[in-house]
Amino acid sequence: MNTMDMLYNLVNTYSPSGHEDDISKLIREYLTELDFEDPVIDRSKNVISDNGSGKSILLCGHEDTVPGFIEPRIKNNLIYGRGVVDAKASLLALMLGAHRAIRNGFNKRILFVAAAGEESTSKGINSIIKSYKPTDYAIFGEPGNYNNITCGYRGRMLIKISMSSETYHASASNLYENPVSYLIDVWNKIRELYSNNHFDQISAAITRFSGGKYHNVTPESAYMYIDVRYPASESESFIDNIYRAAGRATVKVVSRVPPYISNFKSDLIRSFKNAISYYSSPGLIVKSGTGDMNILGSSWKIPSITYGPGDTRLSHTKNEVININEVERSIDIISRALQHLASL
């Protein structure tokens, strides 16, 4: 089976977070066919294969996607569909790149993981952190274009803000406190504070809003979720501004992921720069989002990077598309980087 067929099958297997059963079985089949050691599916629906010994490298892509199936299709060298960019092409590139490196004599340890739940609770990578000792290096699969190495992500804090009140007739809404109106005002204050989206600044986005049951009665309660991203240069003291903006509303921090910045002088980055230079000038980039690299890199405190084909701006959109030639190039770069790293 060629790379295009393998990627098409992955994209055609719908796998939103929490529904990874089918995709995990397909990935295990691929790993078995590629002679990876004893691939297993754990309780978190991660697919794991532990290969070789000595200097150890974690290769981790994620098997889940955001919800919303998009019928995959192929046109010339392009493949379209949900998850083809974020991040099944990157997962496949890690798998096939490792396979090629092993065939070419790579003899160090590879811990290969197709992680579950990256787009939701990151249950997969948290399970890996608890179940395995730290490796020497970690490579995560996410889009960034074949010639770029992602060296850092901002942190993320998910915040729920809720408000309750007595209900009243809609005609008297101006006489009493309306939870929906109140939270709209709160959000406008937060938006004024954090309307940027640069890597070195704090940004906030409202991702869920709910309130009210009837068209002629003021709501008894309302809530909203605010997704805050922040750089390593910022402490989490911004939460104090959220509390002040919320006023009488209740604020709850639902989850947090710390920011992560790689060591730009590590052997890992040097190996990928060396491999990319066969094709292009390598770039070192940082992203305004957050990934599993944040969680594991901060916990294991090892050199970690993120790498993979595809335009990250297409992630989570209806227009996900990737050129199979870029995927093939990324496979070769990963193989070369692993072999270079093993030689150091």
N, C-alpha and C positions, 0 to 999 in steps of 0.2 A: 504494500500500500504506500502511495507517495504522500508527500507532505500536504498537498492540497486536499486529498481525500481524507486524511486524518483530521485536518482542521475542520473540514466541512462536517464530519461526523460529530466532532466536539461541539460545534456551533448548533448543529441540528438537535442536540440533546439538551433540552431546556433545563436549566439548573439554577433557578433563583435561590437565594439564601434560604436554608431550611429544607430544601428539596434536592439534595445532592446525591440521592441513592443511585439514580441511573448513570449520572456522569462519573461517579466514583467507580462503578463497575466497568465502564468503558475505559477509564484511565488505567485501571488495574490490568485489563486485557492488553492494552498497549504496552505497558511495562513488562508484562510477561512475554509478549512477542519480541520485545527488544532485549530480552535476557537480563533484565534487572533482577536483583536478588529478592526472592520471596516477597513480592508486593502484597501488602495487607491493607484492609480498610478498618480503621479503628472505630471506637464508639462515637467519635465526633464526626465521622464520615470523611476524615482525612485518608488519603491514599499515601502509603509510606513504603519506601524501599531503602534499606541500609546496605551499602555496597562498599567493599574494600576496607582498607585499614590505613593507619598512619595519619598524616595531615588531613584534617576533616573539613569538608565544605558542605554547608546546607544549601540546597537548591530548592527554592519554595515558590511555586506559583499558586494561584487560587482558582478553584474549580467552579465557584458560584458566580452569579451575575446579579445585577439589579433586576427587578421584575419587568415583565413585558416581552413576550416572545416576538421575535422578528423573523419571518421566514427566510432562511438562508438561501442565497443564490450565488452562482458563479458567472462572471462575465469576463472573458479573456483571462487575465492574470489576477483579477480582483475577486475577492470573496466578501459578501455582505452578510450581516446578521448580528443578532444580539450576542454580545460577549466576544466577538471576533477580535476587537481591539482590547477591551477590558474584561478578561485578560487571557483568553484562551490561546491566542497566537503566542503570547509570551510563555505560557505554561508549556506549550508544545515545543517551542524553541529551546527551553531549558532541558526538556526531556531528550530531544533529538541531539542537542549539542553535547549533553553528557554522554549519550550513547556513542557519538562519533569520537569523542575524546577517549573513551575507554577502548574503542576499537583501535585507536591510534597509539595505544600504549599507556594512557593515564592509569596510574596504579595507586592513587591515594583514595581516601574514604569519601564517598558521596552519600549524603543523607538526602534523598529526594522526597519531597513532600508536595502533594497537591492538596492545599488547605481548604477547608470548608469555612463558610461564614465570614469571609473577609469583608463582604459588602454589608454586613450587619453587626454582629457582636464579636467578630474575630475569635469565635470559640475554637477554631482549628489551630491557630498559632498559639493560643494560650494553652491548649492541650499539649502541644509539642514542647513548649517551655517547661511544663511540669513533668513530662515523661522522659526527656532526654537531657544529657549533660551538654553544656555549650560546645559547639564546634569552633574551629579556628576562624572560619569565615562564613559569611552568609550572602547569598545572591537571591534577590527576589524578582519575580517576573511581573513587570508592569510596563505599559507602553511609554516610550520616550523617544522613539525613532532609533534606528539601528546604530547611529553614530554618537549617541549621547549616553552618558552614565549619570543616573540620578543619584545624587549624593546627600540629599536632605529633604525632609518634609516638615511642615509645620505640625504642631500639636493640635488636638481636637478636644473640645469639651461640649457635651450635649446637655442642654439645660431645659428643664420643663418649668414653665411659669403658669400658675393656675389662680383662678379667682372665683369666689362664690358670693352669692347675694340672695336676697329675697326676690321672688318673681312679682311682676306687676303687669297691669294691662298695658299693651303697647302704646296706647294713646297718652299714657302718663310717663313715658320713658325718660323724659327730661327732668322729671322730679326726683328720680331715684338713680342709684348707681347701677349701671349696666355692665356686667362682666366682660362682654365682648368689646364694648366701646373702651372700657378701661384698658384691656390688653392691647387694643390697637394703639392707644396712646403710649403704652409701655414700649411696644415694638418701635414706634417712631422715634422714641428717645434713644433706644439701643442702636437703631440704624444710623442716627446722626453721629453717634460715637464711633461706630465701627463699619463704615461704608466702603473701606478699601479692600483690595484683594491681592495685594502684593505680598511676596514671601516674607518680607521683613516687617510686616504690619499685621495688626489684628483685624479680622473680618468676622462678620456675623450674618447668618442667613436664617430666615424663618422657614422651617421645613414642614410643620404641621400646625393646623389651627382648627379648633372645634369648639362649638358653643351653640346652645339653643336647641329646642325641640319643636316649638310651635311658631306659626307665622304671626300670631297676634298676642304673644306673651313674651315679656322680656326674659332673657336666659337666667336660669338659676345658677349656672356655672359655665366656665369656659377655660380652655387651656391652650397653650401653644408650646412648640418645641423650637429652641434656638440652637443652631449649630455654630459654634465659635471656633475659629482656627487662629492659632497664635504661634509666632516664631520662638526659637530658643532664646532669643535676646529678651523676651518678655517673661516676667513671672506671672503666676496665676492671680495676681492681685486685681486683674480686671474684673474678677467676679464681684468685687465690692461695688463697682460701677453698675453692674447688673442688678444687684440688690437695691441700690439707690433708685435706679430707674423703675424697678418693680413696685416700689412703695408698699402698699398694703397687700399686694399679691404674694403668693407663696412661691418661693424659688427652690428648686431641687436639682442638684447636679446628678444626672442620670448615669453618665459615664465620662471617662477622660482617658486620653491617650497622649503621652508626652511627645514633644518634638524630638527629632533626631537629626544629627548632622554627622556624616562620615568623616573619618580621617582622610583628608585629601592626599596624604603622602603614603597611604598604605600600599602593601604589595598587591592587594586585591585591585585597587584602582589602577596601579601601574600595569598590571597584567591585562586589564580590559583596554587601557589606552594603547598598549602595544598591539593587541588584536585588532582593534578598530582601525589603526593606522594603515593596515593592509588595504583598506578601502577608502578611507576619508580621514580628515582631521577630527580627532575625538573631542567631544564637548563634555564639560562637567556642568550639570544643571541641578537646580533645586526646584521643588514643586510647592505650590500653595496648598495642596491637599494633604492627606494623611494615609498611611498604609501599614501593613503588617510589619514592615521594616522598623517602624517606630517602636512597636511593642517588643519585638525580639531584640533589636539592637540595644535598646535601653536596658533590658533585663539581663541579657547575656554579656553585654559590654564587649562585643567583638566587632571587628571591621565588617561593615555591611553596606551593600549597594543595591540599587534596583536597576534592572535593565530589561529591555524588550522592544520589539518592533511596534510600529503603529503611532498614529497621531493622538496624543493624549486628549486633545480637544474634542475628539469624537466619543470619548468615554461617556457612557450613560445616555447617549443620544439615540435617535432613530436612524442615524446615518452612519452607523459603524461599518467601516470598510477597510480592508487592508490588501496590499499588493503581496502576493505570495513570494515574489522575488526578494522583498525586504525580509520576510520571514526566513527564507533560505540563507540570506546573508547573515542574519542574526544567529542562526544555528552555527554557522562556521565561526563567527566571532566568539561565541560562547565556548566552542570546542578549543579554539586557539588560546583563549584566556585561561581555561582550566589547565591546559598543558603547560603554559608559561608559568602559572602559579605553582604548579607541582615541581617545576625545575628550580625554584628559588630556595 
